[in-house]
Amino acid sequence: GQNIDQPTEMTATEGAIVQINCTYQTSGFNGLFWYQQHAGEAPTFLSYNVLDGLEEKGRFSSFLSRSKGYSYLLLKELQMKDSASYLCAVRAGYKLSFGAGTTVTVRA
Amino acid sequence: DAGVIQSPRHEVTEMGQEVTLRCKPISGHNSLFWYRQTMMRGLELLIYFNNNVPIDDSGMPEDRFSAKMPNASFSTLKIQPSEPRDSAVYFCASSSADAEGDTQYFGPGTRLTVL
């Protein structure tokens, strides 16, 4: 089975940094994804990690430790438009299993 | 390039009625997924097609749900008869083996309300 845990909610101030942690226990591993989902919209792809280490894409970075079953998504220089739900998802074979999502609220 | 296209975007129907949701995957993608999202259960995979063939339908809740993919550019998810507990947002996603990590790209979803 798949077990993916991430915090339910986080709040941060505009311009700050927020780190969203994700821990997983899965049968099989072919990569970890982060998706962003604004209220009422579809999940959109943010990042993909398959090897240990940090992947940086502009203001967003994602880290993976396969031995620890751990990943984080780092959002820097927060903007109001970053208020959304962030979904951690683990791929095993063709199947993506999603965490419940972390709702990030950015305050002015 | 057009993304995944879904229709209708919103559907309101009465219990017992048939509902058909439609999806056009991204051109060139050979994998298609149907998901359901609710507050209680999050995003759940319903069925997975590869090269138009259903590979895994273990997530389909019951016999009231069926899905088809008659060709590479079209898929349907049908609920007959519909029940209030089917109310959810249904997403279609597609991916290509050529994409990094077989990344799945989601359509805008169909918000289904069964009264």
Boltz contact constraints between the chains, C-beta under 6 A:
constraints:
  - contact:
      token1: [A, 31]
      token2: [B, 101]
      max_distance: 6.0
  - contact:
      token1: [A, 42]
      token2: [B, 106]
      max_distance: 6.0
  - contact:
      token1: [A, 42]
      token2: [B, 108]
      max_distance: 6.0
  - contact:
      token1: [A, 42]
      token2: [B, 109]
      max_distance: 6.0
  - contact:
      token1: [A, 43]
      token2: [B, 106]
      max_distance: 6.0
  - contact:
      token1: [A, 45]
      token2: [B, 103]
      max_distance: 6.0
  - contact:
      token1: [A, 48]
      token2: [B, 100]
      max_distance: 6.0
  - contact:
      token1: [A, 48]
      token2: [B, 101]
      max_distance: 6.0
  - contact:
      token1: [A, 94]
      token2: [B, 48]
      max_distance: 6.0
  - contact:
      token1: [A, 98]
      token2: [B, 42]
      max_distance: 6.0
  - contact:
      token1: [A, 98]
      token2: [B, 43]
      max_distance: 6.0
  - contact:
      token1: [A, 100]
      token2: [B, 42]
      max_distance: 6.0
